[in-house]
Amino acid sequence: MEQEENKKEEFAREFMAEEGLKGKAKRIKIMNIIDKVGYHKDKVKVAY
């Protein structure tokens, strides 16, 4: 289960770097979005 959290956090960090976003609160929000829409950057971008 911890691997899934690490994968989510890594994906969120990568997404934030590409979008120029910073902050733990935004990363947590993005991780929640990943739970809902999956690991698709386009879908995460639309949901964010």
HTML snippet that shows the backbone in 3Dmol.js (N, CA, C, O; Angstrom):
<script src="https://3Dmol.org/build/3Dmol-min.js"></script>
<div id="view" style="width:600px;height:400px;position:relative"></div>
<script>
const pdb = `
ATOM      1  N   MET A   1       0.829  -1.194   0.000  1.00  0.00           N
ATOM      2  CA  MET A   1       0.000   0.000   0.000  1.00  0.00           C
ATOM      3  C   MET A   1       0.870   1.253   0.000  1.00  0.00           C
ATOM      4  O   MET A   1       0.516   2.263  -0.608  1.00  0.00           O
ATOM      5  N   GLU A   2       1.999   1.181   0.680  1.00  0.00           N
ATOM      6  CA  GLU A   2       2.886   2.343   0.741  1.00  0.00           C
ATOM      7  C   GLU A   2       3.492   2.652  -0.628  1.00  0.00           C
ATOM      8  O   GLU A   2       3.757   3.811  -0.945  1.00  0.00           O
ATOM      9  N   GLN A   3       3.709   1.618  -1.434  1.00  0.00           N
ATOM     10  CA  GLN A   3       4.231   1.837  -2.779  1.00  0.00           C
ATOM     11  C   GLN A   3       3.267   2.665  -3.605  1.00  0.00           C
ATOM     12  O   GLN A   3       3.686   3.521  -4.384  1.00  0.00           O
ATOM     13  N   GLU A   4       1.976   2.413  -3.438  1.00  0.00           N
ATOM     14  CA  GLU A   4       0.955   3.169  -4.168  1.00  0.00           C
ATOM     15  C   GLU A   4       1.006   4.642  -3.774  1.00  0.00           C
ATOM     16  O   GLU A   4       0.908   5.518  -4.633  1.00  0.00           O
ATOM     17  N   GLU A   5       1.159   4.921  -2.479  1.00  0.00           N
ATOM     18  CA  GLU A   5       1.257   6.307  -2.002  1.00  0.00           C
ATOM     19  C   GLU A   5       2.507   6.974  -2.574  1.00  0.00           C
ATOM     20  O   GLU A   5       2.460   8.130  -2.994  1.00  0.00           O
ATOM     21  N   ASN A   6       3.618   6.248  -2.589  1.00  0.00           N
ATOM     22  CA  ASN A   6       4.858   6.805  -3.130  1.00  0.00           C
ATOM     23  C   ASN A   6       4.719   7.098  -4.617  1.00  0.00           C
ATOM     24  O   ASN A   6       5.200   8.122  -5.101  1.00  0.00           O
ATOM     25  N   LYS A   7       4.062   6.201  -5.336  1.00  0.00           N
ATOM     26  CA  LYS A   7       3.854   6.392  -6.772  1.00  0.00           C
ATOM     27  C   LYS A   7       2.989   7.624  -7.018  1.00  0.00           C
ATOM     28  O   LYS A   7       3.269   8.423  -7.913  1.00  0.00           O
ATOM     29  N   LYS A   8       1.927   7.771  -6.208  1.00  0.00           N
ATOM     30  CA  LYS A   8       1.034   8.927  -6.331  1.00  0.00           C
ATOM     31  C   LYS A   8       1.779  10.220  -6.050  1.00  0.00           C
ATOM     32  O   LYS A   8       1.645  11.199  -6.784  1.00  0.00           O
ATOM     33  N   GLU A   9       2.572  10.215  -4.971  1.00  0.00           N
ATOM     34  CA  GLU A   9       3.300  11.424  -4.594  1.00  0.00           C
ATOM     35  C   GLU A   9       4.334  11.789  -5.656  1.00  0.00           C
ATOM     36  O   GLU A   9       4.500  12.965  -5.979  1.00  0.00           O
ATOM     37  N   GLU A  10       5.020  10.805  -6.193  1.00  0.00           N
ATOM     38  CA  GLU A  10       6.015  11.056  -7.238  1.00  0.00           C
ATOM     39  C   GLU A  10       5.354  11.628  -8.490  1.00  0.00           C
ATOM     40  O   GLU A  10       5.872  12.565  -9.098  1.00  0.00           O
ATOM     41  N   PHE A  11       4.215  11.066  -8.871  1.00  0.00           N
ATOM     42  CA  PHE A  11       3.471  11.568 -10.033  1.00  0.00           C
ATOM     43  C   PHE A  11       3.027  13.009  -9.789  1.00  0.00           C
ATOM     44  O   PHE A  11       3.123  13.852 -10.681  1.00  0.00           O
ATOM     45  N   ALA A  12       2.541  13.288  -8.577  1.00  0.00           N
ATOM     46  CA  ALA A  12       2.092  14.643  -8.230  1.00  0.00           C
ATOM     47  C   ALA A  12       3.259  15.624  -8.285  1.00  0.00           C
ATOM     48  O   ALA A  12       3.107  16.738  -8.788  1.00  0.00           O
ATOM     49  N   ARG A  13       4.417  15.224  -7.776  1.00  0.00           N
ATOM     50  CA  ARG A  13       5.602  16.100  -7.814  1.00  0.00           C
ATOM     51  C   ARG A  13       6.016  16.399  -9.254  1.00  0.00           C
ATOM     52  O   ARG A  13       6.342  17.537  -9.594  1.00  0.00           O
ATOM     53  N   GLU A  14       5.997  15.373 -10.086  1.00  0.00           N
ATOM     54  CA  GLU A  14       6.365  15.536 -11.495  1.00  0.00           C
ATOM     55  C   GLU A  14       5.380  16.470 -12.202  1.00  0.00           C
ATOM     56  O   GLU A  14       5.784  17.347 -12.965  1.00  0.00           O
ATOM     57  N   PHE A  15       4.087  16.273 -11.941  1.00  0.00           N
ATOM     58  CA  PHE A  15       3.049  17.120 -12.536  1.00  0.00           C
ATOM     59  C   PHE A  15       3.234  18.571 -12.093  1.00  0.00           C
ATOM     60  O   PHE A  15       3.133  19.489 -12.907  1.00  0.00           O
ATOM     61  N   MET A  16       3.504  18.777 -10.808  1.00  0.00           N
ATOM     62  CA  MET A  16       3.681  20.131 -10.279  1.00  0.00           C
ATOM     63  C   MET A  16       4.904  20.805 -10.890  1.00  0.00           C
ATOM     64  O   MET A  16       4.875  22.002 -11.177  1.00  0.00           O
ATOM     65  N   ALA A  17       5.968  20.052 -11.089  1.00  0.00           N
ATOM     66  CA  ALA A  17       7.175  20.618 -11.693  1.00  0.00           C
ATOM     67  C   ALA A  17       6.893  21.074 -13.120  1.00  0.00           C
ATOM     68  O   ALA A  17       7.350  22.139 -13.536  1.00  0.00           O
ATOM     69  N   GLU A  18       6.143  20.273 -13.867  1.00  0.00           N
ATOM     70  CA  GLU A  18       5.810  20.630 -15.248  1.00  0.00           C
ATOM     71  C   GLU A  18       4.906  21.856 -15.314  1.00  0.00           C
ATOM     72  O   GLU A  18       5.021  22.673 -16.228  1.00  0.00           O
ATOM     73  N   GLU A  19       4.003  21.981 -14.337  1.00  0.00           N
ATOM     74  CA  GLU A  19       3.044  23.086 -14.335  1.00  0.00           C
ATOM     75  C   GLU A  19       3.565  24.313 -13.585  1.00  0.00           C
ATOM     76  O   GLU A  19       2.924  25.363 -13.597  1.00  0.00           O
ATOM     77  N   GLY A  20       4.717  24.188 -12.935  1.00  0.00           N
ATOM     78  CA  GLY A  20       5.275  25.308 -12.184  1.00  0.00           C
ATOM     79  C   GLY A  20       4.552  25.564 -10.872  1.00  0.00           C
ATOM     80  O   GLY A  20       4.514  26.700 -10.398  1.00  0.00           O
ATOM     81  N   LEU A  21       3.977  24.522 -10.280  1.00  0.00           N
ATOM     82  CA  LEU A  21       3.243  24.656  -9.022  1.00  0.00           C
ATOM     83  C   LEU A  21       4.140  24.285  -7.850  1.00  0.00           C
ATOM     84  O   LEU A  21       5.047  23.463  -7.983  1.00  0.00           O
ATOM     85  N   LYS A  22       3.875  24.903  -6.694  1.00  0.00           N
ATOM     86  CA  LYS A  22       4.637  24.585  -5.490  1.00  0.00           C
ATOM     87  C   LYS A  22       3.695  24.521  -4.304  1.00  0.00           C
ATOM     88  O   LYS A  22       2.630  25.140  -4.307  1.00  0.00           O
ATOM     89  N   GLY A  23       4.095  23.767  -3.287  1.00  0.00           N
ATOM     90  CA  GLY A  23       3.348  23.717  -2.041  1.00  0.00           C
ATOM     91  C   GLY A  23       2.782  22.346  -1.728  1.00  0.00           C
ATOM     92  O   GLY A  23       2.356  21.600  -2.610  1.00  0.00           O
ATOM     93  N   LYS A  24       2.795  22.040  -0.422  1.00  0.00           N
ATOM     94  CA  LYS A  24       2.315  20.737   0.026  1.00  0.00           C
ATOM     95  C   LYS A  24       0.805  20.611  -0.150  1.00  0.00           C
ATOM     96  O   LYS A  24       0.316  19.545  -0.524  1.00  0.00           O
ATOM     97  N   ALA A  25       0.062  21.682   0.116  1.00  0.00           N
ATOM     98  CA  ALA A  25      -1.399  21.631  -0.003  1.00  0.00           C
ATOM     99  C   ALA A  25      -1.815  21.319  -1.438  1.00  0.00           C
ATOM    100  O   ALA A  25      -2.736  20.534  -1.664  1.00  0.00           O
ATOM    101  N   LYS A  26      -1.138  21.930  -2.402  1.00  0.00           N
ATOM    102  CA  LYS A  26      -1.454  21.663  -3.809  1.00  0.00           C
ATOM    103  C   LYS A  26      -1.118  20.227  -4.173  1.00  0.00           C
ATOM    104  O   LYS A  26      -1.844  19.587  -4.933  1.00  0.00           O
ATOM    105  N   ARG A  27       0.004  19.713  -3.620  1.00  0.00           N
ATOM    106  CA  ARG A  27       0.396  18.331  -3.902  1.00  0.00           C
ATOM    107  C   ARG A  27      -0.651  17.366  -3.348  1.00  0.00           C
ATOM    108  O   ARG A  27      -0.998  16.384  -4.004  1.00  0.00           O
ATOM    109  N   ILE A  28      -1.152  17.637  -2.151  1.00  0.00           N
ATOM    110  CA  ILE A  28      -2.179  16.781  -1.559  1.00  0.00           C
ATOM    111  C   ILE A  28      -3.453  16.839  -2.387  1.00  0.00           C
ATOM    112  O   ILE A  28      -4.101  15.814  -2.601  1.00  0.00           O
ATOM    113  N   LYS A  29      -3.820  18.034  -2.857  1.00  0.00           N
ATOM    114  CA  LYS A  29      -5.006  18.185  -3.703  1.00  0.00           C
ATOM    115  C   LYS A  29      -4.838  17.374  -4.988  1.00  0.00           C
ATOM    116  O   LYS A  29      -5.765  16.685  -5.416  1.00  0.00           O
ATOM    117  N   ILE A  30      -3.669  17.456  -5.596  1.00  0.00           N
ATOM    118  CA  ILE A  30      -3.405  16.706  -6.829  1.00  0.00           C
ATOM    119  C   ILE A  30      -3.444  15.204  -6.558  1.00  0.00           C
ATOM    120  O   ILE A  30      -3.944  14.444  -7.387  1.00  0.00           O
ATOM    121  N   MET A  31      -2.924  14.763  -5.411  1.00  0.00           N
ATOM    122  CA  MET A  31      -2.967  13.342  -5.068  1.00  0.00           C
ATOM    123  C   MET A  31      -4.414  12.866  -4.917  1.00  0.00           C
ATOM    124  O   MET A  31      -4.736  11.743  -5.304  1.00  0.00           O
ATOM    125  N   ASN A  32      -5.281  13.703  -4.364  1.00  0.00           N
ATOM    126  CA  ASN A  32      -6.702  13.348  -4.262  1.00  0.00           C
ATOM    127  C   ASN A  32      -7.332  13.251  -5.645  1.00  0.00           C
ATOM    128  O   ASN A  32      -8.154  12.369  -5.894  1.00  0.00           O
ATOM    129  N   ILE A  33      -6.953  14.150  -6.542  1.00  0.00           N
ATOM    130  CA  ILE A  33      -7.460  14.104  -7.916  1.00  0.00           C
ATOM    131  C   ILE A  33      -6.992  12.817  -8.600  1.00  0.00           C
ATOM    132  O   ILE A  33      -7.755  12.191  -9.336  1.00  0.00           O
ATOM    133  N   ILE A  34      -5.742  12.424  -8.357  1.00  0.00           N
ATOM    134  CA  ILE A  34      -5.206  11.188  -8.941  1.00  0.00           C
ATOM    135  C   ILE A  34      -6.044   9.991  -8.490  1.00  0.00           C
ATOM    136  O   ILE A  34      -6.293   9.077  -9.276  1.00  0.00           O
ATOM    137  N   ASP A  35      -6.481   9.992  -7.220  1.00  0.00           N
ATOM    138  CA  ASP A  35      -7.356   8.917  -6.726  1.00  0.00           C
ATOM    139  C   ASP A  35      -8.619   8.816  -7.567  1.00  0.00           C
ATOM    140  O   ASP A  35      -9.111   7.719  -7.831  1.00  0.00           O
ATOM    141  N   LYS A  36      -9.138   9.959  -7.984  1.00  0.00           N
ATOM    142  CA  LYS A  36     -10.421   9.992  -8.692  1.00  0.00           C
ATOM    143  C   LYS A  36     -10.283   9.714 -10.185  1.00  0.00           C
ATOM    144  O   LYS A  36     -11.090   8.970 -10.743  1.00  0.00           O
ATOM    145  N   VAL A  37      -9.273  10.298 -10.852  1.00  0.00           N
ATOM    146  CA  VAL A  37      -9.196  10.195 -12.311  1.00  0.00           C
ATOM    147  C   VAL A  37      -8.079   9.290 -12.814  1.00  0.00           C
ATOM    148  O   VAL A  37      -8.063   8.938 -13.993  1.00  0.00           O
ATOM    149  N   GLY A  38      -7.148   8.907 -11.953  1.00  0.00           N
ATOM    150  CA  GLY A  38      -6.060   8.044 -12.372  1.00  0.00           C
ATOM    151  C   GLY A  38      -4.827   8.834 -12.784  1.00  0.00           C
ATOM    152  O   GLY A  38      -4.743  10.041 -12.559  1.00  0.00           O
ATOM    153  N   TYR A  39      -3.875   8.139 -13.389  1.00  0.00           N
ATOM    154  CA  TYR A  39      -2.573   8.719 -13.714  1.00  0.00           C
ATOM    155  C   TYR A  39      -2.525   9.273 -15.130  1.00  0.00           C
ATOM    156  O   TYR A  39      -1.609   8.945 -15.885  1.00  0.00           O
ATOM    157  N   HIS A  40      -3.481  10.097 -15.504  1.00  0.00           N
ATOM    158  CA  HIS A  40      -3.507  10.720 -16.819  1.00  0.00           C
ATOM    159  C   HIS A  40      -3.307  12.216 -16.638  1.00  0.00           C
ATOM    160  O   HIS A  40      -4.163  12.897 -16.073  1.00  0.00           O
ATOM    161  N   LYS A  41      -2.183  12.726 -17.115  1.00  0.00           N
ATOM    162  CA  LYS A  41      -1.853  14.137 -16.896  1.00  0.00           C
ATOM    163  C   LYS A  41      -2.907  15.079 -17.458  1.00  0.00           C
ATOM    164  O   LYS A  41      -3.208  16.106 -16.849  1.00  0.00           O
ATOM    165  N   ASP A  42      -3.467  14.743 -18.605  1.00  0.00           N
ATOM    166  CA  ASP A  42      -4.499  15.608 -19.190  1.00  0.00           C
ATOM    167  C   ASP A  42      -5.730  15.677 -18.296  1.00  0.00           C
ATOM    168  O   ASP A  42      -6.290  16.752 -18.083  1.00  0.00           O
ATOM    169  N   LYS A  43      -6.148  14.532 -17.774  1.00  0.00           N
ATOM    170  CA  LYS A  43      -7.326  14.506 -16.898  1.00  0.00           C
ATOM    171  C   LYS A  43      -7.049  15.234 -15.589  1.00  0.00           C
ATOM    172  O   LYS A  43      -7.918  15.941 -15.078  1.00  0.00           O
ATOM    173  N   VAL A  44      -5.847  15.068 -15.043  1.00  0.00           N
ATOM    174  CA  VAL A  44      -5.488  15.761 -13.800  1.00  0.00           C
ATOM    175  C   VAL A  44      -5.485  17.261 -14.037  1.00  0.00           C
ATOM    176  O   VAL A  44      -5.958  18.030 -13.200  1.00  0.00           O
ATOM    177  N   LYS A  45      -4.950  17.677 -15.181  1.00  0.00           N
ATOM    178  CA  LYS A  45      -4.895  19.104 -15.504  1.00  0.00           C
ATOM    179  C   LYS A  45      -6.298  19.689 -15.593  1.00  0.00           C
ATOM    180  O   LYS A  45      -6.537  20.787 -15.091  1.00  0.00           O
ATOM    181  N   VAL A  46      -7.226  18.981 -16.221  1.00  0.00           N
ATOM    182  CA  VAL A  46      -8.608  19.456 -16.341  1.00  0.00           C
ATOM    183  C   VAL A  46      -9.271  19.504 -14.963  1.00  0.00           C
ATOM    184  O   VAL A  46      -9.973  20.464 -14.646  1.00  0.00           O
ATOM    185  N   ALA A  47      -9.053  18.482 -14.152  1.00  0.00           N
ATOM    186  CA  ALA A  47      -9.686  18.418 -12.834  1.00  0.00           C
ATOM    187  C   ALA A  47      -9.115  19.461 -11.883  1.00  0.00           C
ATOM    188  O   ALA A  47      -9.817  19.938 -10.991  1.00  0.00           O
ATOM    189  N   TYR A  48      -7.847  19.819 -12.067  1.00  0.00           N
ATOM    190  CA  TYR A  48      -7.216  20.792 -11.177  1.00  0.00           C
ATOM    191  C   TYR A  48      -7.697  22.173 -11.532  1.00  0.00           C
ATOM    192  O   TYR A  48      -7.289  23.150 -10.903  1.00  0.00           O
TER     193      TYR A  48
END
`;
const viewer = $3Dmol.createViewer("view");
viewer.addModel(pdb, "pdb");
viewer.setStyle({}, {cartoon: {color: "spectrum"}});
viewer.zoomTo();
viewer.render();
</script>
